[in-house]
Structures are given as C-alpha cells and as structure tokens.
C-alpha cells in the first residue's frame, strides 16, 4: 500500500517537472522536489539570485522562502514559515525582490520578529521604506574615524575601555556573568542622558520570558520609546534566527543613513552561528573546521562591518554594534570567539571568578581592550582615568604577589590599598548608570587619595555622600562638567572644588 502511495507521489512529481521543462518559463518558475526541516529543494528557477524571495503555492495558500543554495539544476530555499503545508510538486515562482524588512521611525517602541511583524500585540506596522536584509557595508571613503563617545554609564567601561559611536565592541564571557546586563544599562543610559541614540536589541534564540522582562524594564525606565526589539525564541525556525541580526542591522542603517545615531546589540552571535550551521547542514553544505561551515567568519564579518561612523558628506550618522559571544569555561581561544574578536574593535571580557567574588560588573582589566581608546573619550573622563587601567592591573599583580609574603614596604602597601579602593569604586549595581560628572568626581576622589582613610567597605557610602553633596550644593558646576569638555587637573578650579567636597564627604566615614 505504502509502495503505491510513493509511486503515485513520484509519478506526480515527474509529471510536474516534465510540464515545467516543456514550458517556456523555467527561468522564473519551478517546482518543489523535496521538503523537510524548514528547507525546500526546488527544480527550475534558473534566474533566481542569492537571498531572492520565492513564493511556494500550497493548497493552503502562499508560503515564502528565500534562496540560499544556488546549484546547477536545483535551488535550496529556506522557508520563512512552517513547512507543514509545503509538499513535493508544489509550484514555485520568483517574487522579483530580494529579502527586505520594514525600516524607519515607525518601528520605535515596538517588539517585532525579523520580518518586521509585531509580536507585542499592537497594531500592524506600516513603514514608508523597506531596507535590504543583506547589504554591502559602507566603503572606506564613506567612513570617518570613531571620535564621538557613546557613554555606557558604566564607570569601568567609560573610564578604561571607552566605546565610540560607530565602533564594534565585543562583550564576551561565560553564561550568567552579566553580559546582557551591561547592554541593558547602556540602553538605559541613552534615555537618561537624552543622547538621542536609538537602541536596537536583537534577541537571537533567547528565552521569550527574558525578552519580556527586558522590554518591561525598558518601559519602566522610559527608554522603550527610543528602542526597537527584534525577538526570536528557541522554538522559532533556524531561518528566523539566522535573519534576526541582519534585519536589526537594516533597521539601524536607516537611522545611520539619515544622519542619526543608533546602537545595536546582538544577543548573542554564538546562537546565530549555531542556527547558520543548522541551516547549512540541512542544505547539504560541507561542514568545515570544528563541524562549522567554512564561511562562518564571513557570516559575522559582513554583519559587523555594517556598523560605521559615516563621513560628513554622507551625513555623519553612526551605527554602533555591541555583539555578545558566550564562551565555554572562559575559553576565548575557541573558533567563534577568535573569529569575532578579530572582526571587532576591542572586547569587554566578563570574568567568572570576579563575578563570584562579588565584583560586578565582572570586567577583566587585563583581557579587555578598546582599540579606539582615548579617541572616543570625553576630555574630562580621559583626564582623570589615564592612570586607572594601569593602576588596577598593577594592583592585581601586587595583590597576587602579596599573598606569598607579609613583609611589604609602605609604598607597596599603599598601592595595594589604593587598588582595593579603586576595585570597590568600580562596583556598580545594575540599572544605575552614572552621568559624566558623577564618574569624573568618583574617580578623581579615589585617584587623588582623598578617600585613602576611608575603609574599603565604606567606599561606596563615601561615593554616594560625595555625589549627593555635589548635586545639592554645586549643581551649576556639575552641569558644566557634564558636557565632558573640561580637562580636570588637581590645581584647576574644578579640581580644587572636587577635592574640597571629597575631603568633606570622606570625613564622616574615616576610621
């Protein structure tokens, strides 16, 4: 009985192919030969291009797919929906467009899937423009050096590893070490400081409960109005997980190309590589190194190169990318991490040991780097944080050395105590990004030794007292300092003011 059914299907399929081949339009029409696991193989369609949209006519209606494998006699197409209605013998035709997503300000405040369809229960989204999902990156002459700061509000990052508009800074670390927390604080800071930067958060295969919590927090902070969330869950087909970051990049490019500024977060590209591998193996592509297809480097390089600071001739807009990569047991020398490290302009490494010691954000001063550096720092933060990274790195080495010997000279003891206070200062609870003047005042107080007599466990209390006193009694000076344009030195008027208030604030906490 089963043999008869198979024979009938096989005969029907041969008849469909024969009709197609005797017809005159094999260039733009085809027929499904086999289907499974979200992939349809199509005979015909000789004019199809890469990422071109195909329409499969099923008995229940039209199902869209896009061409990913272009071979001599057939095409491997990835379905954009369920494959349960698609059967062998279904006719296929070219839609005549390459894959596009809606772009523009109409998406702000919404949660959408990678095709621009709403997931938040709100009305359908109608935009004036569409953007190409796959688009070449801006060339060398269309770019400008990264020079404008993108303040995260996190002291450890803004002081030691500054991020500039148009930069690509990787956030890397094991699971549950605070990677998403850093990006969430950065998004909140754009709203609190009224920077005008649009946030785009791309969730790639994330638990939908996590995405819902993140959206709720953004609403509480009043930042959702300047945010677009592109969400995919673990149960979504691999095709949507693969498209999500490219769709987010297209949405961000609209703001960049219209002389605005956008920040895009890819959470995370490890899951993206896994989705691409799944699709590639289903399309019968030969697996390469570590069972990943050999072009997985190109997968992420063509995505991250779309982040740029445009030249003045093109409007000077910017798209800043914060990709996230999850490591296994802190191994940053694995295949995907090394790929993305080599594409980006620096990385912020989240250290598991620091996280469990209670140092949060758990940023490693030794393994983190920003290759843009001081070019993207405000003058005031740069002037007070110059010695910070070096001092912290030296402290970590001295602290490790000091464990083996108790006879330390006074200079070494002083350096270790200063390092302990700096470490304490750089601890920062989530959802509390600091403005420029708050960061400058805090670092200045510890660096200049005004908190040297404050016990380590009371440093955060002394910092809170200092900031409260400055906000209450010197609001005008702090507003001027918040522009970040002033270089702070110990003998400058602002330096003397900060020193005076810091000494007064420390008095209540000294031993």
N, C-alpha and C positions, 0 to 999 in steps of 0.2 A: 504493500500500500504506500509506504514511505517512498519506495523507488519510483512509483508512478508520479507522486507529487513532485519529486525532484526533477524527473524527466520533463514534466509539464512546465515547471519554472524555467528549466534550462532551454526548452524549445521557445517559450515566450521571450526570453532574453535574446536568443539568437535571432528571432524574428524582428525584435525591436532594433537590434544592431544592423540587421540587413536593411530595414526600412531607412535607417539613418544614412547608411553608406550609399544607397541608391538615390537618396535625396540630394539636393544641391547645396544644403546649408550646414555641412558638417563643421564649418569653422565656428559657428556661433550656437549650435545646438548639440546636445549629447544625450547619453542615456546612462543611468546608474547600473553598473555591473555587479557591484557587491557593496555591502554596508555593514558597519559594526563598530562599536566603541567610539561613536562620535565621528567616524571617518567614512566618507563615501568615495568610492572609486568610480570615475566617470569616463566612458569611452566617447571620443569626439572632442568638441570644443577646442579645435586647433588654434583658434585666435586668442585663447584665454591668456591673461597676464598674471604675474605674481600678485597675490592679495586681491585679485578681482572677485567681485561678488557674483555668485551663481544662484539661480533660482531653481529649486527642485519642485516639480509639480506633483504633489502626492494626492491621494484620494481625499485627504482631509484638508488640503489647502497647500499654500506655498511655504516651503522651508528654505531658509537662506543658508549658504555656506560660502567659504572663501577658498580660493585655490592656493595651495601651499606646495604641492609637488607637481612640477610640470615635466611630464615624460613624453616620450615619442608617440606612444599610442594611447596613453590614458593620463588622467589627472587625479591626484589625491587631493580631495577637498575636505576641509574641516567644517563640520556643521556648527551653526551658531545657536542651535536649539537641540531639542531631543531628537534621537534617531529612531524612535519607536514607530513613527508613521512612514519613514522612508524605506522603500523596498526596491530590490533589483528590478529593472525595467522602467522605473520612473523617468520621464523626460526631464532634461535639464537645459536651461538656456542662460546665456550671459546677460547680466543686468545692465552692463555697459558702464559701470562705475567701479572704482577701486574703493576698498573699505573706508568709510568715513564715520565720524561721530559728531553730534551737535556740539558746537563751541560758542562761547560768548557769555556775557554777564547774566543771562537768564538762568544759568546753572548755579549761581551763587546761593548758598543756603540750602542746597538740595543734596540728597543721597541718591546716587544713580548707579546703574550697572555699566559695564564697559561699552554698551551700545547707546548710552545716554538715556535709557528708560528709567523712570523714577522707581525707587524702592522704598520711599518714605511715606507712601500713601497719599501724597499730594497730587495736584493736577498734572496732566501730561505737559511735557516741556517742549515749547516751540521756540527755536532759535532762528535768527536771521541767517546764520552761517553754519557751514559744516567744515570740519578740519580733517585732513588725511591722517589715518592711524599710523601709517608708515610714511615718513617724510625725511628727505635728506637733511642732515644737520647744516647749520649756517657755516659758510666757509671762513677761512682765516681773515680775509679782508673785511668781512661783515662783523667782526668781533672787536671788542675793546678789552683792555686789561681789567681784571677784577679790582676795584678800588673803593666801592661803597660798602660800608659794613651792613651785615644782616645780623642784628643783635638777637641772641637767643634768650637773654635774661638769665642765663646760667653762668655764674662767675667763672667757673673752671674753664668753660669753653671760650667765652668772650675775652678773657684775660690771657689764656695760654694758647688756644687753638682757634683764633678768630675766623669766622666764616664771612665771606663777602657775597654780594649779590652777583649771581652768575656762576658761582662756584659749585663744585660737586664734592661734597664731604661725606665719606662713608661712615656709618655708625655700625660697629661690628662687635660681637660678643656672644656668649652662650645665651641660651634661652633664660628668660626671667632674670635678667640683670639690669633692666631699666632702659632698654633701647627705645621703645615706643614712648616711654615717659619723657625722655629728652625731646623728642619731636613734638609731643603734645605741649610741653612747656614753651617750646619755640613758637608754636602756632598761637598759643595764648598771649605770648609777649607781643606778637604783631598787632593784636587787638588792643592790648592795654596801652602800648606806647603809640598807638594810632600811626603806624608806619605806612599804612596804605598798601601793604603787601598782601596779596591774595594767597590763601592756603589751599593746596590740593592734597588731600590724603588718599592714597591708593592702597586699599586693603587687598592683598593677594592671598586668597585662600585662608583668611583669618576667621576665627570663630565669630559668628554674627553677634553673639552676646557681647563680645569685646568691642566690636564696631559700634553697637548700640550704646554701650557705656561711654565710649569716646565722644560720640555725637551728643549725648546728653550733657557731658561735661563742657563741651564747646558751647552749647546753648546756655548753660549756667553762667559761663564766663562772658557771654555776649559776643563770641567770636564767630558763631556759625554763619552770620550774615555775610562774612567775607571768606567763607570756606566752601569748597566742593569736596564731597566724599564719594570716591569711586569704590564700590564694595563688591567683593566676590567672596563666597563662602567655600568651605571644604567640599560641599556637595555639588557645587557648580561644575559644568563640564570643563575639561582642560583648556578648551578653546577660549573660554571667557577669562580664565586665569592668565593665559598667555597674552590676551589682548589688553588686559587691565592697565598695565603701566604705560603702554603705547597710547591708549585712549586718554589717560591722565596727562601725558606729555602733550598731546594735541590740544587739550583744553588749556593747559598752561601756556602753550605757544601763542594762543590768541591774545592773552594779556601781554606777553613779551613783545609781540609784533605790533601792539597798539600802544607802545610807549609806556606800559605799566610794568609792575613788578609782581612776580609770583614765586611762591615756594612750593616745591612738590616733594612729597615723602613717599617712597616706595617701600611698603611694609609687607613682606620682605622679598628680596630678589632670590633668596635660596628656594623658596616655594615656586617662584617664577621659573627658575631653571628646571625644577622637577616637573612642572607642568609641560614645559617645552620638550623635555626628554620623553615624557609620556606620549606626546603628540608625534614626535619624531619616530619613535619606535613603532607606533601604530601605522605610520606612513611608510614603514619598511626602510627608513634611512639607516645606513650602517652606523652603529654606535662607535664612538671614538674613545679617547682616554677616560679611564675610570667609568666606563659604560655610559658616558655622556657623548652626544653627537659632537663631532669635532668643531663645529661652528658656534659653540655656546659662548665663546668670547665675543664673537660678532653680535650675538643676541643682546648682550648688555652694552657693548661699546656703542652701537648705533642708537640705543636708547639714551644713554647718559650724555652723549655728545650733543644732544638737543638742548641741554642746559647751557646757557650762554649769557654773557653781557653784551648787548648789541652796540655797534658803533653809533656815533651821533647821527650819521647820515640815515641810519635805519630807525632812529627814534630813541636810542639809548635805553630801551626796556631791558628787563632781565628775567631769566628763569633759573632759580637756584634749586639744585637737587640734593636731597638727603636720602640716599639709598640705605637700606638696612640689610645686613647679612648676618645670619645665625651660624655660629661656629659650633663644632663638636669638641667639648673639653678644651676650649681655648685655642684650638689648632688653626692659627691664621695662615699656615703654610699649605692648606688644602687647596684643591683645584679652583673652586668657585671663589673663595676669599682672595686668593692671589690674583685671579682674573680682575676682580672688581677693584682691588687695591691699585692695580696698575692703570686702571682707566680713570680713577678719581684724583682729586687734588688734595688728598690727605684723608686720614681716618681718625675717628674717635673710638678708642678701644675700651670696651667695658670689661673690667677685670672681676671675675667671680669672687676671688679672695677678698678684694676690697669691699665688695657688696656685702659679704657675710661678716666683715669686720664692722659694718655699720657706716662705712664711708660712702655716702650716696649724694650725688651721682658717682658711681664707681668708676671714674675715668682714670685710666692709667697714664701717668705723666710721662713715662718712658716710651711706651709703644704708640702713643697718639701723636699726630703731627698735622699741621695745616701748611700746605705748600704755597699758599698765598701769603700767609704770615701777616706781618705788620701793615702790608698794603691795604688790608681791609679792616684796620682798626681805627677807632676814633683817637684823636691826639691825646685826650685826657686818659683814656684807659691804657693806651700804649705807654704813656709816661710813668704810670705807677706800676705796670705789670712787667716791665722789662726784666727784672731780676726774679720774677715769680717762678717760672718754669725751672730755671737753673737751680734756684734755692730749694725747690721741692725735690728735684732729682738728687741733689747733693744730700739733702736730709734723709731720703730713703736709703742711700748708701751708708751714710754715717750711722743711722739707726740700726741697720743690719750689722754693721761692724761693732757698734757699742754693745750688742748682746753678748759678745765674747770677752769683753774687758770692762772692768769697773773704773779703772784709773784714767779718767778723761780730763784733759786740760779745760780751763774755763771757756776758751773760745769755742771748742767743740761742743761743750755742754750748752752754751748759749745758742749755737747754731741748731742743735737738736731741739731745744725748747722753742725757738722761733719756728722751726719746721712743723712742730706739733701744733702750734697755734695757727699756722697757715692751713694745715690739713683740716683743722676744726672749722676754720673760717669758710673753707670751700665746700663744706657740707651744706646742702640746701634741700629743704623739703619740697616735695612735688607741688605743683600748681602755685609756686611763689617766685616767678621770675623777677629779677631786680632791674630797675632802670639804670641808666648810665651813672648818674650821680651817686646812687646807692652803692654800686660796685666800686667806683673810684674811692669813695670815702672809706669803705670797709678795708680795701687792700692797702690804702695809704696808712691807716691807723696801725695795722699789724706790721707792715714793711718798715715803717719809721720807728718801730719799737715802742709806740705809745701804749700797747697792750701787754708789754713784757712782764708786768707784775700781776696781770690778771690770770688766775688759774685756768688751765686748759678747758676744764669742764664748764667754765663760765664765759668763755669767749663769745658764744652765740648770744648770751644775755647782754654782754657789753656792746656787741654789734647792734642789737636791737635798740639799746638805750641811745647809742650814738646817732643812729638813723632817725629815731623819734625826735631827738633834740634838734638835729639839723633841720628836719621837716617843719618843726614848730617855730623855731626861732630864726632860721636863716632861709626861708622859702625862696626869696628873690635870688639869692646867690646860688642856691641849688638848681633853680630853673635855668640859670645861665650855664651852670656846669653840665646840665643835662644835654646841652647841644653837642657836647663832646669835642668842641673845637679848641679848648684851652689846654695848654701843656701845664701839668701840675708839678711844681717843684717845691721843696721844703721852704725856700725863702720867698716864694711868691705870696701874694695877698691871700689867694685861695688856700695855699698850702698852710699858711700860718693860722687861718681860720679853722681848717680841718684839724690841725694839731691841737689847737686850744680846746675845741669841743671834744676831741678824742681823749685828751688828758682828763677833762672834767667828767666825761662819761665813764672812764676806766676807774676813777676814784671809788665809786660805790661798789666795785667788785674786787678790788685788790686784796691780797692776803694780809 
